[in-house]
Amino acid sequence: MRGVEPRPGWRAFPWDASARPGGPFTASYLPAYQGHGRFDLAGESAGVLYLAELPEHALAEKLQDLRNRDLEAGDLEEGGHAYALSSVELGAGVFGGMADLCDPETVARLGVPPDDVAALSRETTQALAARLHAEGFSGFRWWSVFFGEWHNLVVFRDRLDGEPEWTEPELVDAGSDVLSETARQLGIRVRLR
């Protein structure tokens, strides 16, 4: 079965430059417990890593509540830490083992109802993730709830070959091209001074 073409995965997160890798306020941080997220492996210790294929999409995940509203300076931080962007290369092995749920042939071959991928019900989406995990996939790709052109990657952490290496975080500020494009896409008016 065809996997997903290797590409960087992106995260937007509140960054503390003094935090230890893997700790809160780092790109590699994952909470000790997952179970509330859309594709979390509820009850599993493995956990999932959510990534966006584009930095604008990763930032949109943090700013989505501001759609068609004004963005002010305080909106670019969380927990007292400014947002930053970082990317990670996961390697061809991880991508080769992913199910591309954006590909109609893959969806048909796996017998995945497209409604299940797009469902609001966490019970439905988490059951799909658990099924793909049990079938040995390293993760999967699916379209964003924002736009069909944006895609997400869900990576099952127990299928990674070691800890992924993240790029140096880049702070998001008023001069950020990624912020400008994200704001344009979401109809956010940037009011930073």
N, C-alpha and C positions, 0 to 999 in steps of 0.2 A: 504494500500500500504506500502511496506517495505521501511523504511527510510535508512539513512546512519548510519553505526556503529560508536558510539562515539569514537573520537580520538582527540589528540591535533591539533590545527591549528597553523601555524607558520607564522611570518612576519619578513622580514629583512627591516631595516629602518635606516636612519641617526639618531643617538641618542645624545641628550643633557641631561645629568644627572640632570641638574638644571631646566629643563622644567617642567611645570605643567602637570599632567595627562590630556590627551585629546588634549594638545597643540601640535604645530609643534615639530618635533623631538622626538616624543614618539611613542610607539607601538600602542597606542589607537587613534592616530591622524587620522582624516578623513577630507579632505578639505571641506569647506562649500558648494562648488558646485561640483557635479559629473555630468558627461554627456559624457565624451570623452572615458571612459574606455570600455573595451570589453563587459561587462555585466552590465554596469551602468543602473539604472532606470532613464533614461533621463526625465527631467521635474517633477520628484517626489522628495519630500523632504526626503523620507525614506533613501536613500543611501544604498550602499552595502559595505560589508566588504570582501575583498579578502584575502584568506588564502591558504597556501600550507600545504599538509599533512606531508611533510618532511622538516627539516631545510635546507638541501642541495638545495631543490627546491626553497625555499623562497630566498636563497642567489643567486641562478642562475637567478632569475628574475631581480636582481640588476646588475649582472655581464654579462648578456647575450651578450652585445655588444663586449665583449672581447673573444668570441669563437674563438679558434684556433689562439690566439694572446698571447702576454706577459701581465701579470698583474704586475703593480708596486704599490708602497705604496699609491700614490694618488688615485688609483682606488678603494680603500676601504673606501672612504668617499664621502659625498654629502653635499653641502652647508656648508662645513667647519666642518662637524661632521662625526665621524667614524661610520661605519655600525655596528649594533648590531642585535642580534636575540632574539626574545621573543615568547613564546607560550601562548596559551589560551585554556582553557577547556570551551566549550559552554554548556555542559549538554545534557542529553539524550533527553529532550523535543525538543530542537532545531534540533538535529540530526534525531530524529524520524519523524520530519516534512519536511525533505529535500528530494528532488528527486535525486536519484542516476542515473545520465545520463551515467554512465559507465556500467550500468546493462542493457543488451539487452531487458530483459522482461519489465523493467520500460520504456525504450525508446519506445518500441512497444505499451505498454498500454497507454502511454501519446500521442502517435502519433507524436513524435518529430523526424523529419528527422535528422539523424546523421550529415548530411552536415550542418545543421543550427548551431549545437553546435560548429563545427570546422570552420565555415565560417570566412573569413577575414572581411567581411562587418559588420561594427558596426550597421547598420540598422537592419540586420538580427539577430545578437546576442543580441542586446538590446531588440528587439521585443520578442525574446524567454524569456529573463529574465522578461520582463513586463508580459508576459503571465503566467509564473510560479508564479509570485508574485500575480497576480490577482486571480489565482486558489487557493491561500491560503498556498502555500508552504513556509517554513521558509528559503529556499535557495536550492542550488543544488550542486552536485559534478560532475566534468567532468575531462577528461584527459588533461594533459599538452601538450602544443605545443612542448615541449622539447622531452619527451619520454612518451610512453604509460604506463610505470610503475609509473610515477609521476602523482599525482592528485591534483586538485585544489578544494577549497570549496568557493562558493559564498554564503554569508549569508545576508539576507535582514534585515537591522538593526532594522526595526520596528517590527520584529518578535522575537527579543531578549528579554529575561526576565531580564531587567536591564542592566547595563554596565558590560561587561565581565572583569574578573580579569586576568591580564597578569602576566607572570612570570618575575622575575628580568632580565633585558636585559643582554646579554652576548656579549661583544665586539668581533668582528671578527678581528683577527690579523694573523700574519705569522705562529703562532703555532697552529692555529685553525684546528681541525680535520675536521670540516664542510667545511672550505675553501679548504683543501686538496682534499676532496672528490668531492666537487663542481667543482673545477678546473680539476680534472681527468675526470669527466663526460663530461665537456664542451670543453676539449682539451685546457685549458688555462695553459700557462706556468707561474708559480709563480716566480717572480724575486724580491722578497722582501729581503732587507738586514737590 
